[in-house]
Amino acid sequence: MRSTCITTRRPASTSRSSPPRSSLRYASIPEAEKKLCDDLLFNRGEAPIARFTDHFRGKKTVAADQKKLSLDERLAHYIIEGTKEGLVADLEEKRKTTRPLDIINGPLMKGMDEVGRLFNNNELIVAEVLQSAEAMKAASRISSSSWRRRTRRTRAR
């Protein structure tokens, strides 16, 4: 609701402070839920409060839905959402089977591509893009840390 209200009042390209961490990014909200929120905000249709509460009562959390995603999709999702929660564990799991450069150029860059697309469509603001960049920076640092250690050991021989 908060994300819809903020975006409704102000265009996405408008400069403003960083969005609250607890807010869901507007681009991540399904169209049907955006419509429900708009109807509630602008008192459109019949019984907008009842429709809104009926829809969201008992709604599953995003974390439960995220477990259904593949590992690559989860890694890209962390970047798109600009969060580091769960990122380290999933990166460690991915590093067991994939080279660090392939992780960075694969799912992490796919996430940044989506961030760029959302920003170009005015669905993300600069502060959200910066959050995604911070998540990408952390993921790159974690992914390449073992690679750097191996390179140093090889050079020392």
C-alpha positions as CSV (number, residue, x, y, z in Angstrom):
1,M,0.0,0.0,0.0
2,R,2.8,2.4,0.9
3,S,4.7,1.8,-2.3
4,T,1.5,2.4,-4.4
5,C,0.6,5.6,-2.4
6,I,4.1,7.0,-2.8
7,T,4.3,6.3,-6.5
8,T,0.7,7.6,-7.1
9,R,1.6,10.9,-5.5
10,R,4.9,11.5,-7.2
11,P,6.4,10.3,-10.5
12,A,9.2,7.7,-10.2
13,S,11.8,10.0,-11.7
14,T,11.3,12.6,-9.0
15,S,14.2,12.9,-6.6
16,R,13.3,11.9,-3.0
17,S,14.9,10.3,-0.1
18,S,15.6,6.6,0.1
19,P,12.5,4.4,0.3
20,P,11.8,2.7,3.6
21,R,13.4,-0.8,3.7
22,S,10.0,-2.4,4.6
23,S,8.4,-1.1,1.4
24,L,7.9,-3.4,-1.5
25,R,9.2,-1.9,-4.7
26,Y,6.4,-0.6,-6.9
27,A,7.7,-2.6,-9.9
28,S,7.4,-5.8,-7.9
29,I,3.7,-5.3,-7.2
30,P,1.3,-7.3,-9.5
31,E,-1.0,-5.1,-11.6
32,A,-4.2,-6.5,-9.9
33,E,-2.8,-5.5,-6.4
34,K,-1.9,-2.0,-7.7
35,K,-5.5,-1.6,-8.9
36,L,-6.8,-2.7,-5.5
37,C,-4.6,-0.1,-3.8
38,D,-5.6,2.6,-6.2
39,D,-9.2,1.8,-5.8
40,L,-8.8,2.1,-2.0
41,L,-6.8,5.3,-2.2
42,F,-9.3,7.0,-4.5
43,N,-12.4,5.3,-3.2
44,R,-13.3,3.8,-6.6
45,G,-15.8,1.0,-7.2
46,E,-18.1,-0.7,-4.7
47,A,-16.7,-1.4,-1.2
48,P,-13.0,-0.8,-1.9
49,I,-12.0,-1.5,1.7
50,A,-13.8,-4.8,1.7
51,R,-12.2,-5.9,-1.6
52,F,-8.7,-4.8,-0.4
53,T,-8.9,-6.6,3.0
54,D,-10.4,-9.8,1.4
55,H,-7.6,-9.9,-1.0
56,F,-4.7,-9.4,1.4
57,R,-6.1,-11.3,4.4
58,G,-4.0,-14.4,4.7
59,K,-1.7,-13.5,1.8
60,K,1.6,-15.4,1.9
61,T,4.8,-13.5,2.4
62,V,7.3,-12.8,-0.4
63,A,9.9,-15.0,1.3
64,A,7.7,-18.1,0.9
65,D,7.4,-17.4,-2.8
66,Q,11.1,-16.8,-3.2
67,K,11.9,-20.4,-2.1
68,K,10.2,-21.6,-5.2
69,L,12.6,-19.8,-7.5
70,S,15.7,-21.4,-8.9
71,L,19.1,-20.4,-7.4
72,D,19.9,-18.2,-10.4
73,E,16.5,-16.5,-10.2
74,R,17.0,-15.9,-6.5
75,L,20.4,-14.3,-7.0
76,A,19.0,-12.0,-9.7
77,H,16.0,-11.2,-7.4
78,Y,18.3,-10.1,-4.6
79,I,19.9,-7.5,-7.0
80,I,16.5,-6.4,-8.4
81,E,15.1,-5.9,-4.9
82,G,18.3,-4.4,-3.6
83,T,18.5,-6.7,-0.6
84,K,21.4,-8.6,1.0
85,E,19.1,-10.8,3.1
86,G,19.8,-14.4,2.1
87,L,22.3,-13.3,-0.6
88,V,25.4,-14.7,1.2
89,A,24.0,-18.2,1.7
90,D,22.8,-18.5,-1.9
91,L,26.1,-17.1,-3.2
92,E,28.0,-19.7,-1.1
93,E,25.8,-22.4,-2.6
94,K,26.3,-21.2,-6.1
95,R,30.1,-20.9,-5.7
96,K,30.3,-24.7,-5.1
97,T,29.4,-25.3,-8.7
98,T,30.2,-22.1,-10.6
99,R,33.2,-19.9,-11.2
100,P,33.0,-16.5,-9.6
101,L,33.2,-14.6,-12.9
102,D,30.3,-16.8,-14.3
103,I,28.2,-15.9,-11.3
104,I,28.9,-12.2,-11.7
105,N,28.3,-12.3,-15.5
106,G,25.3,-14.6,-15.2
107,P,22.5,-14.2,-12.7
108,L,23.9,-11.0,-11.0
109,M,24.2,-9.1,-14.3
110,K,20.7,-10.4,-15.3
111,G,19.4,-8.7,-12.1
112,M,21.2,-5.5,-13.0
113,D,19.8,-5.6,-16.5
114,E,16.3,-5.8,-15.1
115,V,17.1,-2.9,-12.7
116,G,18.1,-0.8,-15.7
117,R,15.0,-1.7,-17.6
118,L,12.8,-0.8,-14.6
119,F,14.6,2.5,-14.1
120,N,14.2,3.3,-17.8
121,N,10.5,2.7,-17.5
122,N,10.3,5.0,-14.5
123,E,9.3,2.1,-12.2
124,L,12.4,2.6,-10.0
125,I,13.8,5.7,-8.5
126,V,17.5,6.6,-8.1
127,A,17.6,5.5,-4.4
128,E,16.3,2.1,-5.4
129,V,18.8,1.7,-8.1
130,L,21.6,2.6,-5.6
131,Q,20.2,-0.1,-3.3
132,S,20.5,-2.6,-6.1
133,A,24.0,-1.4,-6.9
134,E,25.0,-1.9,-3.2
135,A,23.6,-5.4,-3.3
136,M,25.6,-6.1,-6.6
137,K,28.7,-4.7,-5.1
138,A,28.4,-7.0,-2.0
139,A,27.6,-10.0,-4.2
140,S,30.6,-9.3,-6.4
141,R,32.9,-8.9,-3.4
142,I,31.7,-12.2,-1.9
143,S,31.8,-14.1,-5.3
144,S,35.3,-13.0,-6.1
145,S,36.8,-13.3,-2.6
146,S,37.7,-17.0,-3.1
147,W,39.0,-16.3,-6.6
148,R,41.3,-13.6,-5.3
149,R,42.7,-16.0,-2.6
150,R,43.4,-18.7,-5.1
151,T,45.1,-16.2,-7.4
152,R,47.4,-15.0,-4.6
153,R,48.3,-18.5,-3.6
154,T,49.2,-19.4,-7.2
155,R,51.4,-16.3,-7.5
156,A,53.1,-16.9,-4.2
157,R,54.4,-20.3,-5.4
